[in-house]
Amino acid sequence: MSKPQPLNHTREQITALDNDLLALLAKRRELSLDVARSKEVDVRPIRDTKREKELLARLVKQGREKGLDAHYVISLYQSIIEDSVLNQQAFLHGRANPDTQKPQYTAAYLGAKGSYSYLAATRYCARRQVDMQEFGCQSFDAIIQAVESGQADYGFLPIENTSSGSINEVYDVLQHTSLAIVGETTIEVEHCLLVQSGSNINHIKTVYAHPQPISQCSRYLGLHGQLKLEYCASSAEAMEKVKQSKTADVAAIGSAEGGSLYQLEAIEKGLANQKINQSRFIVVAQKSVDVPEQLPAKSTLIMATGQKPGALVDALSVLKAHNLNMSKLESRPIAGTPWEEMFYLDIEANLSSSSMTAALKELEKITRFIKVLGCYPSESVKPTHLDHQQLMLGSTSEQPERLATTENSQPLRYSKAYKTTHTLIKCGQLEFNAEQPGAIIQIQLPIEPNVFEQQVKTLKESGFQAVLLRGLHLQQDVENALVQFKKSLDHFNLACIIVIEYGSDLTLAAHYGDILFLDGAQMFNQSLLTQLGTLLLPVIVERNHMANTEALLTASNTVLSQGNQQVILCESGINMNTGINMNNSEHISLDLAGLVSLKNATHLPVITNPCYAVEMTQINTYIPAIKNLRADGLVLHLSQSTQAINPDEVSQLNDILRSLYH
Ligand SMILES: C=C(O[C@@H]1C=C(C(=O)O)C=C[C@H]1O)C(=O)O
């Protein structure tokens, strides 16, 4: 074996390469600012996810040829792109607000050098290539005061943290200030245990920290119950105390970066309860700013609606009507007016957009108080991902859009990436659950209420937990009949599911049904899907016989995205008529593969209705497969509705349910 070259020599080579890499990264940054200049002229959006996907796919392919792992390449470039996007945003924002362009900003932040607020301020100024004049403050009020009096240009206030949530005191100071929010910045907060060099965890008796890190690290501190906690006004003060301490039995909670400013050593890292621990800061200044339309913008409002019932809902409906997305809603008490709340809203829109202007006008009419705190560039850059095929082939051309994500690569609501646990839906004794699948029987209307009652009694004895009523439009005196049907169903403790075949069925169905069932023929009806999404009742969406499973999932997403989280999917088979045999008659086939792919794709319950595809006498042979594939429920059809169920049919139904439950 040949002798490797001396370690020093190899390290020198690595150092030289790292220098080259940094120089290249700096060059790339400069070029991305040239891109921003072109986008300023063409008024193009900063973000171009198509370009990012192409770039990632090509780099993954080239990286693979050089032996580099795809995930490694992607995560490196996600950070590079995030930096590039944020730099371009800062550049264009500066261009649109020339009076903010100065060689130096005085930044007011909480605590001293090394506090998280200090790190956020440093990051903000560095991104804008301006020097930072430090203005450490003892409280949030002092920060506001420093900016209001003109001693500081900008104030940095932490507004929320991924572990401990919203920071109430900051919302409270915002109620009374004349300052405007002009920016936001998010920093990664990695809490560490910082000690004087040479000390170790066994020596530590006292921990100094600000209350926020203490709450964000509650789990770690709970496991080390012997540690005495001492609250400090900021993380910087905690670090200073440890630095000044004569004994080595004290520690501070803070960032490794901050600790190094106090010559402290980080002996334990990642103390926060949440793995990803980030704090978002807002930046306040005396004068509000304009956000060019190419930048993703956020507007923050505060409003008081008065104590009328439903007043907040009315206000939020205004946003919905103008298609405005609210990314945050907070409420805080109003000092001096008990039981009244001030609401804080972050809206993902530019204040100068027509939808925002119109919504504000309407809100002014229905609120007691409303004020815009500011409009500023949104700094949340969602990373672009590649789907499996793009990763494998290294190309994005002619690839279908990744199904389970939206344009911004957010997982879709039905997907397991969005929610990892199965959605449990229960209604009386009916439960959608693969261990004990729900048993539902369809009764075709019209039916005489007294025949209905007899049938329901038999069906209850067979073990069904719900009755599905189909054909509302065929029933005479339908409302009266529904009252009686519902009475019988309640008497036997059976859930009432009503099929919606026409838009006009919705009102009655929503009034009398415990669960609504959207007929497959209406699966593409966006208006009905949207209306179902606003209800508080569970909704079953049936797959159209001509539609693929993706289309069914997309339909469910429409319902979910309106707020209704109780959505169930129903696989009722597909039309196998290919058109080749010129035979127009429907041939529906039970799509077991569809059932598998639905169960794999979603956290929502999936039920199956084999009755369009399989003769009643044959259904029993499918039950083991249906159980194995973990269907959460089964729908069967009753053959007729003019008289009591005949004994043969009763015994068939009993057999089916017996094999379902044994
Ligand atoms: C640099 C650009 O702007 C953004 C940043 C990109 C990058 O850093 O590679 C790519 C696409 C855009 O989202 C560009 O449009 O080329």
PDBQT file of the ligand as one rigid body, heavy atoms in Angstrom, charges set to zero:
ROOT
HETATM    1  C1  LIG A 701     -31.011  33.762  -9.833  1.00  0.00    +0.000 C 
HETATM    2  C2  LIG A 701     -32.300  33.717 -10.143  1.00  0.00    +0.000 C 
HETATM    3  O1  LIG A 701     -33.308  33.979  -9.167  1.00  0.00    +0.000 OA
HETATM    4  C3  LIG A 701     -33.791  32.996  -8.269  1.00  0.00    +0.000 C 
HETATM    5  C4  LIG A 701     -32.650  32.256  -7.721  1.00  0.00    +0.000 C 
HETATM    6  C5  LIG A 701     -32.120  31.221  -8.420  1.00  0.00    +0.000 C 
HETATM    7  C6  LIG A 701     -30.715  30.769  -8.171  1.00  0.00    +0.000 C 
HETATM    8  O2  LIG A 701     -30.094  31.275  -7.254  1.00  0.00    +0.000 OA
HETATM    9  O3  LIG A 701     -30.216  29.929  -8.927  1.00  0.00    +0.000 OA
HETATM   10  C7  LIG A 701     -32.906  30.590  -9.396  1.00  0.00    +0.000 C 
HETATM   11  C8  LIG A 701     -34.158  31.008  -9.702  1.00  0.00    +0.000 C 
HETATM   12  C9  LIG A 701     -34.821  32.124  -8.994  1.00  0.00    +0.000 C 
HETATM   13  O4  LIG A 701     -35.759  31.603  -8.107  1.00  0.00    +0.000 OA
HETATM   14  C10 LIG A 701     -32.802  33.436 -11.496  1.00  0.00    +0.000 C 
HETATM   15  O5  LIG A 701     -33.977  33.699 -11.771  1.00  0.00    +0.000 OA
HETATM   16  O6  LIG A 701     -32.003  32.961 -12.289  1.00  0.00    +0.000 OA
ENDROOT
TORSDOF 0
